[in-house]
Amino acid sequence: MYTLLYVALALIVGGGAGFIIRSGSKRKSDEQIAAKQKEILLEAKNEAIKIKEEAKADEEDRRKRIDSLEGEIRQRESRLESRVAKLDDELKSLDSKRQSLNEREKSIDESIEEQKSKLEKIASLNKEEAREELLHQVELEFKEDLIAKVKEQKHLAQQEFDAWSRKILATSMERLASETTAEHSIQPISIPSEEMKGRIIGKEGRNIQAFEKLTGVDVVIDESPDTITISSFNPIRRHMARVAMERLVSDGRIHPGKIEETWEKVDKEVNKEIQEAGEQAARDAGIAGLHPDLLKIMGQLKFRTSYGQNVLKHSIEMANLGAMIAAEIGADVNVSRKACFLHDIGKAVDHEVPGPHHHISMDIARKYGMSEVVINAIGAHHGDIEAKTVEALIVRIADAISGSRPGARRDTYENYVKRVTELENIAKGFEGVAKAFAVHAGREIRILVTPEDVNDLEALKLAQKVARKIEQDLQYPGMIKVNVIRETRSHEFAK
């Protein structure tokens, strides 16, 4: 009984345990399936996100390519429109030129017909009638100038009373101005007696006129006892004139022939002096091996000032200063020394060659084989050309130091020299002009013409053209007298 009971109980317990075990195993399998499903679902989501991002990136890339293509198309359209507009402008320009050429051709034809008519008319005139016709044409051509001259003289007459009432003030101002530039633009010369003044002037002023014409300076003879004055803004010309005048006074024989002979000798001596000055300057600056012609140009700076400062001394000072600065900071001493020494060489010829002096200096340095480093350092010292090396900056600094010392420079004189140089250059720009000198502190320009190229009537026209050019291009106080000189010399020998 108990045995059966135990067997039944064991069966019940075993069955329950088996059920429990089977139920637990089933739950575990369901959980694994659910976890697997969740894992697959997560992977699917990640894959979907990845595919979506790749599609989005691909779409963005395509959009960028489309935008780029659209931009290129717009640029091409813009360039095409620009070319079309340019072609339209060119067509308009061609039409305008064609019209202008047609008008010019018509004008030329009319002028030819007019000249033919005049020639036919002249051919039928006798000598007296031709003379009257020529005078009539000259009168017509210069009618406006004559009227302007009459008005000018009338205006001057109206101002005469006021000018007279201010005479003392004007005289004082002129003396003050002369003292301001006396150190630079005039040179007094002692003479042994008042009788020598008469010799210098000569009969009817022929000696002093010959001297002034040959030298291009003003000889001022006033009431000052035993003294005459040489005046010129050009320092070389003034120096040569002083030496020539002193020799003439010492010799005592003063006449046009002797003046020319003395001037030729002085010219040769001063050229030698200029060469020696350039060579000595190079030695003082510690520079060797420069071309003799380059040294001759440098020697001319002995007679050149900039804002009252002697340019040759300034160049030597800068060469030594630049070399010291370069040595201190470890830059190229030789490049700095040469560039500083040559930086203002253009000022020796800036009255003959157009352009800023530092650009002229670069051209001269290049002509005589200076390196590009030196050339750049020369040109960059005024700031309008880029300083490519530290040596170029050294030149700029040395120039500022040398020029900024108290009393080293004076602006008024430099502006005066610039104005009278421009005045001479305007006159030299006309055909047939042999020489041009600005005298009387720039209030007169004397123009010497070649007699073979310019006749008397053309000399009159030249004076008027120069006057108009000065009025257009220069700013100046008062009036400037234009004096054209035409001289013909004939030589023959009696055997």
Secondary structure, 3 states (H helix, E strand, C coil): CHHHHHHHHHHHHHHHHHHHHHHHHHHHHHHHHHHHHHHHHHHHHHHHHHHHHHHHHHHHHHHHHHHHHHHHHHHHHHHHHHHHHHHHHHHHHHHHHHHHHHHHHHHHHHHHHHHHHHHHHHHCCCHHHHHHHHHHHHHHHCHHHHHHHHHHHHHHHHHHHHHHHCHHHHHHHHHHHHHHHHHHHEEEEECCCHHHHHHHHCHHHHHHHHHHHHHCCEEECCCCCCEEEEECCCHHHHHHHHHHHHHHHHHCCCCHHHHHHHHHHHHHHHHHHHHHHHHHHHHHHCCCCCCHHHHHHHHHHHHCEECCEEHHHHHHHHHHHHHHHHHHHCCCHHHHHHHHHHCCHHHHCCCCCCCCHHHHHHHHHHHCCCCHHHHHHHHHHHCCCCCCCHHHHHHHHHHHHHHCCCCCCCHHHHHHHHHHHHHHHHHHCCCCEEEEEEECCCCEEEEEECCCCCCHHHHHHHHHHHHHHHHHHCCCCCCCEEEEEECCCCCCCCC
